[in-house]
């Protein structure tokens, strides 16, 4: 199916961009924390912006990493109920779980819209950057996680209804 292939390609591009951003953010967070440790123990002074920078990198990493985990199917989950089923019933349960996760991320996305709008005029205390940058992690993160969930939901639904799903 053409739509399925196109969505998979978009999902893969998002995954690759998220992966590159995660490497960059991890490196920036590492440098920030390293600079804080050097400042605290060698220079004997606390450098406030390093803690803030590391915190904002971590927030972005959480959302970008979540989208990558959703795509690869490696996100953590409680499977005690799902493990009790097999075959199509298990597939239907997986579809329902993905739908609930998508609904939750949609709520997070819409709630974050107002937060991001109000953050345009806020400045962070130490870095002196617009609070749009850290707060938009929730907006953009929930958007890409939602896209990955939508792709998974469509892929699961097509495998159940078009091909007949798993009969194991």
C-alpha positions in Angstrom: 0.0 0.0 0.0 1.4 3.4 -1.1 0.3 5.3 2.0 1.8 2.8 4.3 5.1 3.0 2.5 5.1 6.8 2.5 4.3 7.0 6.2 7.0 4.5 6.9 9.5 6.7 5.1 8.4 9.8 6.9 8.6 7.9 10.2 12.1 6.7 9.4 13.2 10.3 8.5 11.8 11.6 11.8 13.6 8.7 13.6 17.0 9.6 11.9 16.6 13.3 12.7 15.7 12.5 16.3 18.7 10.2 16.5 21.1 12.9 15.3 19.6 15.4 17.7 19.8 13.0 20.6 23.6 12.5 19.9 24.1 16.3 19.8 22.0 16.9 22.9 23.8 14.1 24.8 27.1 15.6 23.9 26.0 19.1 25.0 24.6 17.8 28.2 27.9 15.9 28.9 29.9 19.1 28.2 27.7 21.1 30.4 27.9 18.7 33.3 31.7 18.3 32.8 32.1 22.1 32.9 30.0 22.3 36.1 32.1 19.6 37.8 35.4 21.4 36.7 34.0 24.7 37.8 32.9 23.3 41.2 35.9 21.3 42.1 38.8 23.0 40.3 37.8 26.6 40.0 35.7 26.4 43.2 32.7 28.3 41.8 29.3 27.2 40.8 28.3 27.9 37.3 24.5 28.3 37.2 23.9 28.1 33.5 25.4 24.6 33.2 22.7 23.1 35.4 20.0 24.8 33.4 21.5 23.7 30.1 21.8 20.1 31.2 18.1 20.2 32.4 16.8 21.5 29.1 18.9 19.0 27.1 17.5 16.2 29.2 13.9 17.3 28.6 14.4 17.4 24.8 16.2 14.0 25.0 13.2 12.4 26.8 10.8 13.3 24.1 13.1 12.6 21.2 14.1 9.3 22.7 10.4 8.4 23.3 9.6 8.9 19.6 12.6 6.6 18.7 11.4 4.0 21.1 7.9 4.0 19.8 9.1 3.5 16.3 11.3 0.6 17.2 8.7 -0.9 19.5 11.1 -0.8 22.5 9.2 1.5 24.7 8.6 0.2 28.2 5.3 -1.2 28.9 3.5 -3.4 31.4 2.6 -6.6 29.6 1.1 -8.8 32.2 -2.4 -8.5 30.5 -1.2 -8.6 26.9 0.9 -11.7 27.7 -2.2 -13.7 28.7 -3.6 -13.4 25.1 -2.5 -14.7 21.8 -3.4 -14.3 18.1 -5.9 -11.7 17.0 -7.1 -10.9 20.5 -3.5 -9.9 21.4 -3.4 -7.8 18.2 -6.6 -6.0 19.1 -5.3 -5.3 22.6 -2.1 -3.9 21.1 -4.3 -1.7 18.8 -6.3 -0.4 21.7 -3.1 0.3 23.7 -1.7 2.3 20.8 -4.9 4.2 20.5 -5.0 5.2 24.2 -1.3 6.3 24.0 -2.1 8.4 20.9 -5.1 10.0 22.7 -2.9 10.8 25.7 -0.2 12.4 23.5 -2.8 14.4 21.7 -4.0 15.8 25.0 -0.4 16.6 26.0 0.1 18.3 22.6 -3.0 20.5 23.0 -2.3 21.4 26.6 1.3 22.4 25.7 0.0 24.8 23.0 -1.0 27.4 25.7 2.2 26.8 27.6 4.3 27.5 24.6 2.3 30.6 23.6 2.8 32.1 27.1 6.5 31.2 27.2 7.3 33.4 24.2 7.9 36.4 26.5 9.6 34.5 29.4 13.4 34.4 29.7 15.3 31.6 31.5 17.0 32.7 34.7 20.6 31.5 33.9 20.9 31.0 30.2 18.9 34.1 29.3 17.2 32.3 26.4 13.5 32.3 25.5 11.6 29.7 27.6 10.0 28.8 24.2 13.1 26.6 23.6 12.6 24.3 26.7 8.8 24.4 26.7 8.5 23.7 23.0 10.1 20.3 23.7 6.7 19.2 25.1 4.9 20.5 22.0 7.3 19.1 19.4 8.0 16.0 21.4 4.3 15.1 21.8 3.8 15.8 18.1 6.5 13.5 16.8 5.6 10.8 19.4 2.0 11.2 18.2 3.1 10.7 14.6 5.1 7.6 15.4 2.1 6.3 17.4 -0.2 7.1 14.5 2.1 5.2 12.1 2.3 2.2 14.5 -1.5 2.3 14.9 -2.0 2.3 11.1 0.6 -0.4 10.6 -1.0 -2.6 13.3 -4.5 -2.0 12.0 -3.5 -2.9 8.4 -1.7 -6.0 9.6 -4.8 -7.1 11.5 -7.5 -6.2 9.0 -5.8 -6.4 5.6 -3.6 -9.4 6.0 -5.6 -11.1 8.7 -3.1 -10.4 11.5 -1.1 -13.0 13.4 -2.7 -16.3 14.0 -0.2 -17.4 16.6 
